């Protein structure tokens, strides 16, 4: 062997030394410093989406971040349809309070799950939900609601014509005080085809008559 030693090739070490792509570094930097961004106007959708996902992973939209409202508004003002189309707050009462203050930024929402959030009939969030014009699927299971809560939820659309005209599915299961009377508040929603009334006082013989 003439005293020569073979040089081993450590693949893992080589990977660690591989420099990160410049684009990835830029996206991370911008996502981590959204407080200094004025606007994303003119930025390609694909790049904006990558920045948004990276900001999510960095917890830039969390409750505890004082800059979360502004960070979210930077995206929604330019890329409303590309950012958030569904929202899951299942059993997250505190999350409801966070989103209520930001609901005017989330007008592109098409699906919301509020299962077990203990809203009750008097929560202002019901009225705010009733004004989301693009909402198609809404889950309000186990929220201590009665017919009064359904009345409040549907008021903006029934009275002013402002609200989720395209609502197709509503889940009010596990709200024991909901009765068949709630149907009269749902009549104006012509596209509503699925209503889950499991574990309510709605009788099996009750039915929804759409008068469009």
Secondary structure as the mmCIF struct_conf table of DSSP 4:
data_model
#
loop_
_struct_conf.conf_type_id
_struct_conf.id
_struct_conf.beg_label_comp_id
_struct_conf.beg_label_asym_id
_struct_conf.beg_label_seq_id
_struct_conf.end_label_comp_id
_struct_conf.end_label_asym_id
_struct_conf.end_label_seq_id
TURN_TY1_P TURN_TY1_P1 UNK A 2 UNK A 3
HELX_LH_PP_P HELX_LH_PP_P1 UNK A 6 UNK A 8
HELX_RH_AL_P HELX_RH_AL_P1 UNK A 11 UNK A 17
BEND BEND1 UNK A 18 UNK A 18
HELX_LH_PP_P HELX_LH_PP_P2 UNK A 19 UNK A 21
HELX_RH_AL_P HELX_RH_AL_P2 UNK A 22 UNK A 32
TURN_TY1_P TURN_TY1_P2 UNK A 33 UNK A 33
HELX_RH_3T_P HELX_RH_3T_P1 UNK A 34 UNK A 36
TURN_TY1_P TURN_TY1_P3 UNK A 41 UNK A 42
HELX_RH_AL_P HELX_RH_AL_P3 UNK A 45 UNK A 57
TURN_TY1_P TURN_TY1_P4 UNK A 58 UNK A 61
BEND BEND2 UNK A 62 UNK A 62
TURN_TY1_P TURN_TY1_P5 UNK A 63 UNK A 64
TURN_TY1_P TURN_TY1_P6 UNK A 66 UNK A 67
HELX_RH_AL_P HELX_RH_AL_P4 UNK A 68 UNK A 83
BEND BEND3 UNK A 85 UNK A 85
STRN STRN1 UNK A 86 UNK A 88
TURN_TY1_P TURN_TY1_P7 UNK A 90 UNK A 91
HELX_RH_AL_P HELX_RH_AL_P5 UNK A 93 UNK A 100
TURN_TY1_P TURN_TY1_P8 UNK A 101 UNK A 102
HELX_RH_3T_P HELX_RH_3T_P2 UNK A 103 UNK A 105
TURN_TY1_P TURN_TY1_P9 UNK A 107 UNK A 108
STRN STRN2 UNK A 111 UNK A 113
TURN_TY1_P TURN_TY1_P10 UNK A 115 UNK A 116
TURN_TY1_P TURN_TY1_P11 UNK A 121 UNK A 122
HELX_RH_AL_P HELX_RH_AL_P6 UNK A 124 UNK A 129
TURN_TY1_P TURN_TY1_P12 UNK A 130 UNK A 131
TURN_TY1_P TURN_TY1_P13 UNK A 133 UNK A 134
STRN STRN3 UNK A 137 UNK A 139
BEND BEND4 UNK A 142 UNK A 143
STRN STRN4 UNK A 146 UNK A 146
HELX_RH_AL_P HELX_RH_AL_P7 UNK A 147 UNK A 160
BEND BEND5 UNK A 161 UNK A 161
BEND BEND6 UNK A 163 UNK A 163
TURN_TY1_P TURN_TY1_P14 UNK A 165 UNK A 166
STRN STRN5 UNK A 169 UNK A 171
TURN_TY1_P TURN_TY1_P15 UNK A 173 UNK A 174
TURN_TY1_P TURN_TY1_P16 UNK A 176 UNK A 176
STRN STRN6 UNK A 177 UNK A 177
HELX_RH_3T_P HELX_RH_3T_P3 UNK A 180 UNK A 182
HELX_RH_AL_P HELX_RH_AL_P8 UNK A 183 UNK A 186
TURN_TY1_P TURN_TY1_P17 UNK A 187 UNK A 188
TURN_TY1_P TURN_TY1_P18 UNK A 190 UNK A 191
STRN STRN7 UNK A 194 UNK A 196
TURN_TY1_P TURN_TY1_P19 UNK A 198 UNK A 199
BEND BEND7 UNK A 200 UNK A 201
TURN_TY1_P TURN_TY1_P20 UNK A 204 UNK A 205
#
